[in-house]
Amino acid sequence: ANSSSSTLWCIFRSMLRSIVSLNLWSIASAIVVAQQEPCTTECAAKKMVFEPVQLPAQPNPPNWGASVSVFRPGDDAAIQEEIARLSAGLTDREKGHFSAERRAFLFAPGTYAVDAEVGYYVQVAGLGRRPEDVIIGGERGIYVDAMDPGQAGSLDTFWRSAENFRHVGQQGFRWAVSQAAPLRRVIVDGDLELFDPTARVNYASGGFLADAVVKGTLVLGSQQQWLARNVELRNGATGGAWSNVFVGCDGAPSEHVVANDAEDEDEPVVDEPRVSVVGATPVVAEKPFVAVNDDGTYVLVVPEILRDVAGAGDAPAAEVSFEDVFVARAGEHDTDDIQTALDAGLHVVLAPGVFDLDAPLKITRPGAVLLGLGLASL
């Protein structure tokens, strides 16, 4: 049994290493960090200036391809049905866990009453400039339950994201995930649960919450290795196992460690952190995001870097018209297409999909943004 478990773990670890996902923030943020001088909130009036592009203007609105669905206020029942249909394979643990399918569900500004489960390799995002521009309610609204409630709980509920909306679901907001499942730029009217208390096995281990307001209680439950950055916790946080970290958060719990008694009497007793707190975030390089104008055209919003930030709030940002953004679609655009766009001065947004590259992408231009939608993978 031990040999079998070890073999399975090795296979699983190898599969994980083979996947490089653009978690909707990491690459874009890193690139923006490289070209900006950090500033304080006093520099709010300062705007970034991008070099003019060298290629003809790109279409705006862009051609997102079939892996992106854009919804507008109207028939909530039809929207809910469409999301369930398109993500049926990705909310199935057996089919979705290592699927090559990717999806992004984008909501134009307005109010919705939609219950939608977020499956593997799915992004749900509002298209407003501020989270409150898109309000999603219903009985549950957007949610994630444990994908394996009978055995692993949420321990393999990976690879999904949500951002840029206000959640007003009647039952609160459940985001029961473990790793590679960022939640950011959200306003939660009720409680935010980071584990699934209805699952027979309700383990959850790891995640990321940033630039958010939780009006209810942050319910950690069994969650561990969770990072909250610049979150306003109006009713505090409860529960949590090990290594939960709060950076620049208002209303964070008190920092404390717990003595971990060694099983062997000859081993020393080691203090292990249960909660770690940093008062202010030294440097914030927030992820760029997509917004839509009233006329249906799109902009890429690129927040500026801020320093020593506590609490949630919007950073000043530059807006780049999608005339200056190349949208790459897996199966249609290859390495040369993406590299040519970058070299010509365009920013690049990857539509959801798996891009098989035959060479590394070289980003040499300061300020270039490479942003993945729907857990786009290289």
C-alpha positions, -999 to +999 in steps of 0.1 A: +000+000+000+028+024+008+045+016-025+013+022-044+007+056-026+043+067-033+039+058-070+006+077-073+021+107-056+051+108-080+028+106-109+006+133-095+035+156-088+049+151-123+015+160-138+014+191-117+049+202-128+038+198-165+012+224-162+021+261-163-010+281-157-013+319-160-033+323-128-047+356-141-023+376-122+012+363-117+028+369-151+010+402-157+018+415-123+055+406-125+059+423-158+043+455-146+064+455-115+096+454-136+088+487-153+072+509-126+086+529-098+068+520-066+047+548-052+025+556-022-012+564-022-002+600-025+008+595-061-028+586-071-028+612-098+002+598-116-007+576-146+014+552-165+023+560-201+027+531-226+048+533-257+027+535-289+023+502-308+037+496-342+011+472-357-023+481-371-051+485-346-066+453-333-103+447-334-123+462-305-144+444-294-120+416-298-126+381-312-125+362-279-132+328-295-155+300-283-139+296-248-151+330-236-187+337-228-198+373-222-231+378-204-252+409-201-282+415-177-314+399-189-325+363-188-309+350-156-323+315-161-308+312-196-274+325-183-274+299-154-283+271-179-256+282-203-229+282-176-240+248-164-240+234-199-206+248-209-188+238-177-205+204-172-172+185-178-152+209-156-175+205-126-171+168-128-141+158-108-132+127-129-135+145-162-123+180-152-093+174-130-068+171-159-089+184-187-075+205-216-107+225-217-106+261-204-134+286-199-140+322-189-174+335-180-174+373-181-203+395-167-209+430-181-219+456-155-254+450-141-273+428-116-277+390-120-295+363-100-275+333-111-263+302-092-231+290-109-206+264-097-170+273-107-153+241-120-117+232-129-100+256-153-129+281-151-127+319-144-157+340-135-150+377-137-170+410-137-162+434-165-167+466-145-140+490-134-150+484-098-163+453-081-197+469-073-204+474-110-213+437-113-237+423-087-243+385-086-269+371-064-294+342-064-297+315-037-260+308-038-245+331-065-210+321-076-198+291-055-173+263-051-181+232-031-157+204-022-151+184-053-145+151-034-168+154-004-165+117+006-127+113+006-104+143-002-128+171+005-114+202-011-078+189-012-079+186-050-102+215-057-076+233-077-073+256-108-101+281-109-106+318-101-131+345-096-128+383-095-142+418-098-178+415-086-201+419-056-215+387-042-250+390-026-260+353-026-286+345+000-266+317+015-233+336+016-203+329-005-186+295-004-151+292-020-139+258-007-106+254-026-070+243-022-042+261-041-041+278-076-076+292-070-073+330-065-102+351-054-097+389-057-114+422-062-147+410-046-172+425-022-190+398-002-222+410+015-225+379+038-200+354+051-172+340+030-166+303+037-132+289+027-141+252+033-172+231+028-189+223+061-215+201+043-189+176+031-183+144+050-146+151+046-142+189+047-104+194+044-092+224+026-056+235+021-044+268+007-055+297-014-053+334-020-077+363-013-068+399-022-083+434-026-116+423-011-142+434+014-160+408+035-190+423+053-198+391+071-173+367+087-144+351+070-149+314+079-116+296+076-129+263+090-103+236+082-084+259+059-047+261+062-018+278+042-042+306+032-029+341+023-052+371+026-037+404+012-053+438+016-087+425+027-112+444+048-127+420+073-156+438+089-167+409+111-133+393+116-123+357+109-130+324+126-114+289+125-084+279+105-057+253+110-020+261+103-001+289+085-029+314+077-013+347+068-029+381+067-009+410+050-023+445+050-057+434+063-081+454+084-098+433+110-073+404+109-072+380+138-044+382+164-011+366+155-003+335+175+017+303+175+009+269+189+033+245+206+034+213+185+041+184+208+066+160+193+056+124+191+090+112+202+100+124+236+135+130+224+124+155+198+121+191+207+088+209+210+085+234+181+062+264+180+043+264+148+025+295+134-013+293+132-018+329+123+008+353+110+000+390+105+018+418+086+003+452+092+009+467+057+018+452+023+053+465+014+046+466-023+014+459-042+015+451-079-021+442-086-031+421-116-044+438-147-080+431-157-104+435-185-133+460-185-160+468-210-173+503-220-209+512-225-205+511-263-192+475-261-155+482-266-130+469-242-100+482-222-072+466-203-069+481-169-034+481-155-031+492-118-001+511-107+023+498-081+017+510-045+038+508-014+030+503+023-008+496+017-032+486+044-069+477+038-087+472+005-090+498-022-085+506-058-051+516-071-048+543-097-047+526-131-039+532-167-064+520-193-052+505-226-077+502-254-080+468-270-069+484-303-035+480-286-041+444-273-035+412-292-059+384-282-043+351-288-065+320-293-052+285-288-052+265-320-053+296-341-022+315-329+013+300-324+045+311-307+055+333-336+021+351-336+024+359-299+060+369-301+055+391-331+027+410-312+049+414-281+078+426-302+056+451-321+046+468-288+012+452-283+000+438-250-012+402-251-043+386-236-045+348-239-080+335-244-087+303-224-070+273-239-038+253-239-010+269-260+016+245-272+047+267-276+077+256-297+100+283-281+100+305-250+082+338-252+106+366-247+093+397-231+118+425-234+097+456-234+092+474-201+055+476-192+044+448-215+013+429-202+008+392-208-025+382-193-043+348-193-080+344-191-097+312-180-066+296-166-049+298-200-019+274-200+014+275-218 
